[in-house]
């Protein structure tokens, strides 16, 4: 492991901005990394990435570039404020650790108080990855069980449709008139009719409307209504 005898350690501080989990803001991450660098005398370079998932680095292009730079010797180590900013996957995190040991750079994880430049630090990092993987699987299991229970109780599990009834009936009328799914989509686009999500109409969107339970209920109600 490099000790940078000719000067301060060059450390890349990785800040991950998550769109699905804001338990630690980018400002908090940056402050923690800068504070540790000032305390330890590191030469810090911050890298900030917007990424939904930390499960694997392959979905984070800036992390891939950073790992390539570490392999090339541009930095002496990689520092994160929290372990889940780096990885929540045992397989992915273990591979990053193995690469760091083989290539001669360190991982510094502030929430764990770990520096993998030491044998103990590497062991603690690996152990924390294992616990993070277990926690992620337990959360997934509990979520799946809760959804199954709601489904068994007859609760609606999908997104509530916000498509106006008049639009659904319009789709039905165009379909009965003999237009293809693509032609219906083109007609609705030309009429500037919005989808439930405010997007564009496609053949698949039209198909979903025609197959929807809501439309079938509307048609049944119309058939039973007095003339």
Backbone torsions as a table, in degrees:
resi	resn	phi	psi	omega
1	UNK	NA	136.3	-176.2
2	UNK	-70.8	140.9	175.5
3	UNK	-116.1	3.3	177.0
4	UNK	45.2	62.9	-177.4
5	UNK	-63.0	-22.7	-176.7
6	UNK	-86.1	2.0	-178.1
7	UNK	166.8	-172.6	-178.3
8	UNK	-67.4	153.2	177.0
9	UNK	-65.6	133.9	176.0
10	UNK	-89.3	111.2	-174.3
11	UNK	-115.8	132.7	174.1
12	UNK	-93.6	119.0	177.9
13	UNK	-95.9	117.6	-175.5
14	UNK	-98.5	121.7	177.5
15	UNK	-112.3	119.6	178.3
16	UNK	-108.4	121.7	178.0
17	UNK	-95.7	110.9	-175.5
18	UNK	-93.2	140.0	175.9
19	UNK	-93.2	-6.5	-178.5
20	UNK	-116.1	-4.5	-176.7
21	UNK	-156.1	107.6	-176.0
22	UNK	-108.0	42.9	-178.7
23	UNK	-75.1	-16.2	176.3
24	UNK	-142.7	113.2	-173.7
25	UNK	-73.5	160.4	177.4
26	UNK	-61.2	-33.7	178.3
27	UNK	-63.3	-42.6	179.0
28	UNK	-65.0	-42.0	179.3
29	UNK	-62.5	-47.4	-179.3
30	UNK	-60.9	-43.7	-178.1
31	UNK	-61.7	-41.7	-179.8
32	UNK	-65.2	-42.7	-179.7
33	UNK	-67.0	-41.5	-179.8
34	UNK	-68.4	-39.2	179.0
35	UNK	-63.5	-44.5	179.6
36	UNK	-65.9	-39.0	179.5
37	UNK	-64.9	-39.5	178.1
38	UNK	-65.9	-40.1	-179.4
39	UNK	-67.0	-42.1	-175.2
40	UNK	-95.1	-5.9	179.7
41	UNK	76.3	28.3	179.1
42	UNK	-76.6	152.1	169.2
43	UNK	-94.0	102.4	-168.1
44	UNK	-95.7	134.2	170.3
45	UNK	-122.3	118.3	-178.2
46	UNK	-88.3	136.8	175.7
47	UNK	-125.7	122.3	-176.5
48	UNK	-117.8	131.6	-175.9
49	UNK	-133.2	137.2	173.4
50	UNK	-92.2	115.7	-178.3
51	UNK	-151.0	135.7	-178.8
52	UNK	-69.5	-45.2	-171.6
53	UNK	-119.2	141.9	174.1
54	UNK	-106.8	10.7	-176.8
55	UNK	-62.7	-33.7	179.6
56	UNK	-147.1	141.5	-178.0
57	UNK	-73.9	-13.9	-179.0
58	UNK	-67.5	-19.7	178.2
59	UNK	-92.2	6.9	-178.0
60	UNK	-126.9	95.8	-175.6
61	UNK	-60.2	-37.3	179.6
62	UNK	-67.7	-35.3	175.9
63	UNK	-64.9	-40.3	178.1
64	UNK	-62.3	-42.3	177.6
65	UNK	-63.9	-39.3	-179.8
66	UNK	-66.0	-41.6	178.2
67	UNK	-64.7	-35.1	176.6
68	UNK	-66.3	-39.4	179.0
69	UNK	-67.3	-37.6	176.9
70	UNK	-65.1	-42.1	178.3
71	UNK	-62.5	-36.1	-179.5
72	UNK	-77.4	-7.1	177.8
73	UNK	89.4	13.6	-179.9
74	UNK	-71.8	-24.1	178.1
75	UNK	-132.3	158.3	177.6
76	UNK	-94.6	-13.7	-178.5
77	UNK	-171.0	167.4	179.3
78	UNK	-121.0	128.2	-177.3
79	UNK	-122.5	135.5	176.3
80	UNK	-130.3	153.1	179.4
81	UNK	-74.1	-36.2	179.4
82	UNK	-138.7	151.5	-179.0
83	UNK	-58.1	-40.5	-176.0
84	UNK	-71.4	-9.9	172.0
85	UNK	-73.4	-24.6	179.9
86	UNK	-92.1	-52.2	-178.1
87	UNK	-167.7	147.3	170.9
88	UNK	-117.5	8.4	-179.5
89	UNK	-105.2	127.2	178.9
90	UNK	-59.7	-45.3	-177.8
91	UNK	-63.6	-46.9	-178.1
92	UNK	-67.2	-46.2	-179.1
93	UNK	-64.8	-38.9	178.9
94	UNK	-65.6	-37.6	178.4
95	UNK	-66.7	-40.6	177.6
96	UNK	-62.6	-42.3	177.9
97	UNK	-62.1	-44.6	179.8
98	UNK	-62.0	-41.2	177.9
99	UNK	-62.4	-42.5	-178.5
100	UNK	-63.4	-40.0	-179.4
101	UNK	-69.9	-38.9	-179.7
102	UNK	-71.1	-36.1	-175.2
103	UNK	-91.5	-11.7	174.0
104	UNK	88.1	32.9	173.9
105	UNK	-128.5	162.5	-173.0
106	UNK	-108.1	158.6	171.9
107	UNK	-113.9	127.8	178.6
108	UNK	-115.4	119.8	-177.8
109	UNK	-118.3	108.6	-169.1
110	UNK	-69.6	-38.7	-177.2
111	UNK	-68.5	-23.8	177.4
112	UNK	-92.0	-14.9	-174.9
113	UNK	65.9	38.2	-171.2
114	UNK	-117.6	137.4	171.2
115	UNK	-129.1	114.9	-173.8
116	UNK	-74.4	6.6	174.2
117	UNK	-67.1	-20.2	177.5
118	UNK	-103.9	156.0	178.8
119	UNK	-62.2	-42.5	179.7
120	UNK	-64.3	-42.0	179.4
121	UNK	-61.8	-42.9	178.8
122	UNK	-64.3	-39.0	179.4
123	UNK	-66.1	-43.0	178.8
124	UNK	-65.8	-37.9	178.0
125	UNK	-62.3	-45.7	180.0
126	UNK	-63.5	-40.0	179.1
127	UNK	-65.0	-41.7	179.6
128	UNK	-64.1	-37.9	176.4
129	UNK	-60.0	-40.5	-179.5
130	UNK	-63.1	-45.5	179.9
131	UNK	-66.5	-37.5	178.9
132	UNK	-63.7	-38.5	178.4
133	UNK	-65.7	-42.7	178.9
134	UNK	-62.6	-44.4	180.0
135	UNK	-61.2	-43.5	-179.4
136	UNK	-61.6	-41.8	-179.9
137	UNK	-68.9	-37.1	178.7
138	UNK	-66.3	-40.7	177.9
139	UNK	-62.7	-43.7	178.1
140	UNK	-61.5	-40.3	-179.7
141	UNK	-66.0	-44.3	179.9
142	UNK	-64.5	-39.6	178.9
143	UNK	-64.1	-43.9	179.8
144	UNK	-62.4	-42.9	-179.9
145	UNK	-65.0	-39.2	179.5
146	UNK	-64.9	-41.4	179.0
147	UNK	-65.8	-40.1	178.9
148	UNK	-64.5	-37.4	179.0
149	UNK	-67.0	-41.1	177.9
150	UNK	-63.4	-40.2	179.0
151	UNK	-64.8	-39.8	179.3
152	UNK	-65.8	-30.1	178.9
153	UNK	-83.4	0.0	177.8
154	UNK	84.1	14.7	179.6
155	UNK	-81.0	145.0	179.8
156	UNK	-71.2	129.9	-175.5
157	UNK	-104.3	-16.3	-177.2
158	UNK	-92.1	-176.7	177.1
159	UNK	-73.0	133.1	179.3
160	UNK	-67.6	130.1	-178.6
161	UNK	-70.2	135.5	177.4
162	UNK	-117.6	14.3	178.9
163	UNK	-74.5	129.1	-177.2
164	UNK	-60.6	144.4	-179.7
165	UNK	-60.1	-37.7	-179.5
166	UNK	-61.8	-35.8	179.3
167	UNK	-69.4	-41.8	179.5
168	UNK	-62.4	-41.2	179.2
169	UNK	-68.3	-33.3	176.9
170	UNK	-63.8	-42.6	177.4
171	UNK	-60.3	-43.7	179.9
172	UNK	-62.5	-43.3	-179.0
173	UNK	-63.7	-42.0	179.2
174	UNK	-65.2	-36.8	178.7
175	UNK	-66.9	-40.3	178.9
176	UNK	-68.7	-25.7	179.0
177	UNK	-75.9	-5.8	175.7
178	UNK	100.8	4.7	179.1
179	UNK	-74.2	144.7	176.6
180	UNK	-74.5	168.4	178.8
181	UNK	-58.8	-42.2	179.7
182	UNK	-65.4	-41.5	-179.8
183	UNK	-66.0	-37.6	177.4
184	UNK	-64.1	-43.4	179.4
185	UNK	-60.9	-43.3	179.6
186	UNK	-65.0	-38.2	179.9
187	UNK	-65.8	-44.3	179.9
188	UNK	-65.7	-36.8	176.3
189	UNK	-64.5	-42.6	179.9
190	UNK	-64.7	-31.9	179.5
191	UNK	-85.5	0.8	178.5
192	UNK	60.1	39.3	177.2
193	UNK	-88.3	129.7	-178.2
194	UNK	-85.4	149.5	172.6
195	UNK	-78.7	178.0	179.7
196	UNK	-61.1	-30.5	-178.6
197	UNK	-100.7	5.8	179.3
198	UNK	78.2	15.1	-178.2
199	UNK	-98.7	-157.2	-178.3
200	UNK	-94.5	154.7	177.4
201	UNK	-84.9	137.7	174.8
202	UNK	-132.9	166.9	178.1
203	UNK	-56.9	-39.8	180.0
204	UNK	-65.3	-34.1	177.9
205	UNK	-66.2	-44.5	178.9
206	UNK	-61.8	-43.7	180.0
207	UNK	-58.9	-42.3	-179.8
208	UNK	-62.6	-39.9	178.9
209	UNK	-65.1	-45.5	-177.9
210	UNK	-63.8	-29.5	-178.6
211	UNK	-92.6	-3.4	-173.1
212	UNK	-69.6	145.5	177.0
213	UNK	-64.2	-35.0	-178.7
214	UNK	-61.4	-44.4	179.0
215	UNK	-64.7	-42.0	179.8
216	UNK	-62.0	-37.1	178.2
217	UNK	-67.4	-40.5	178.3
218	UNK	-61.8	-43.9	-179.2
219	UNK	-66.3	-37.2	178.6
220	UNK	-66.5	-40.3	179.9
221	UNK	-65.3	-39.2	178.8
222	UNK	-65.1	-38.3	-177.9
223	UNK	-68.4	-30.6	-177.6
224	UNK	-89.0	-13.7	-177.6
225	UNK	-67.3	141.5	179.6
226	UNK	-66.7	144.9	-178.9
227	UNK	-73.7	NA	NA
